[in-house]
Amino acid sequence: MRRRDFLALSAGLLAARSARAAQAHIEVFADEPIGTISPDLHGHFTEHIGGVVYDGIWVGENSKIPNMGGIRSSLVEALRALKPPVVRWPGGCFADSYNWRDGVGPRGQRPRRANFWINDPFMVKAPDGPQKYEPNWFGTSEFVRFCRLVGAQPYLAANLRSLPPKDFYEWIDYCNSPAGLTSLADLRASQGDKDPFGVRFWGVGNESWGCGGDFAPDEYAVEFRRYTAWLPQFGVDPALIASGPNGGDIDWTRRFLDKLTEKGKHMLRKVYGLALHYYCGTSGKGQAVDFTVDDWYSLLAKATRMEPLITEHWAAMGEIDAQHRVKLVVDEWGAWHNPGTEVHPAYLFGQMPTMRDALISALTLDTFHRHADKVAMGNVAQLINNLHCLFLAREDQFVATPNYHVFRMYAEHRGSQAVRAQFAAPAHPARDDGRNWSVTGLAGSASIQGKTLVLTAVNTDASRPLDTEIVLRGATAKSGKLSVLAHPDIHAHNTFSDPGVVQAREEIIEARGSAFTHRFPPASVNKLVLELGS
Ligand code: AHR
């Protein structure tokens, strides 16, 4: 027997032996690429809602809270470490009631308007303030400055429900026209922004099936055509994002694309992405930090619905767009819990993320990576003091939530080639909304860049570790490094007074050859960075 064959057989026998001991299996196919993991899959969303903008991002130039031109310094510093690729603004539902002109010019002279969310029963009871009466202190220039401070691309959502198309293209003019050449470029310069912003990503309305106008999909397609029939370019090729389906509404996807292309398939070239929104929500009595083990499994099960949503909408898009010119943009996703954990009575949807949310973040980002060929962008909703947030802030207090730690861990996948990986482990039954669900015991994604393989994996078991056999097909590991986010209490969360309860720890692991085993702790998010041999 040749030495190479002997080694292969030994590895196979060893793998078979450890396979018997293991409860779970991961198989990574290094030679089966899916697509490049766009950094934009790890994008963010900031709406004028509750405490996101006031006081999450904007504290004002004269505030005693440390700030950079009015923007909260602690947030900028934390985001700089994360390198966020893209941030969506100003909504959400707020976008379709927002006039961008209200947010430009001298800050002291800007109008005050009723915020879109003022009628929400939570806001009716909230104290008056900038969360209810929008002072427009944070407008386009301030947002773009925020993006520049943290190194992100701005993604602006245009108002399709309550402003005509002219306002849309004048907003583009204000943002992108060359210095000194249009009156709107002069207006921009008068605020200290002589150079154009170069905004590329533009949403054409938001949730046009609901708060964005209550359109039927074919009606919205006609509006989309009208709003995008002419747009100034100023040297920036706009990436237009159409309002897409609510969760599993395949009818929206089909009828929108059908109507859009009734005058020809060339219309598909206008659309960079179709925006899918999907939130997994707490049902029953619990809220963000108060839930049972059954609630844990049922919410994680709902989070894993992201995968069939992507594949089903993608298949429907392919019926009309056979070459798949249009990609999916999941520009709102996350867990939506019942109220009760807000850090301020005007912070609508200001929920406090726990380990449960961290697992939802990881399961969702892994799903995007596995579908890197279909999803062009993902924007978690929302950045701070809101649904599924990465940060909480109140006055001078600031804390990073478990979600932040997942985004930091997963950043290592960005720009790498996603490769196919299979995850197998016993599933956990889950029951919710009168339905039987099940949540996968182990899920994740894998990517390769040069000689580095990044494997992320989530053990959804609330109380038991998972001994897992990891097999590399077409690759061999030389060494390995582990980052793990885990806590014995599934309710664990970071607070202003105890900010370090949930944080990732790192260690060197024994990972050699093409098969090895690893024990994933209960309720954990894991990242294995493997250096590959030749
Ligand atoms: O993220 C909160 C809201 O959820 C957004 O404004 C809206 O687009 C969605 O329904």
Boltz pocket constraint, residues with backbone or C-beta under 6 A from the ligand:
constraints:
  - pocket:
      binder: B
      contacts: [[A, 47], [A, 91], [A, 92], [A, 93], [A, 94], [A, 206], [A, 207], [A, 332], [A, 381], [A, 382], [A, 387]]
      max_distance: 6.0
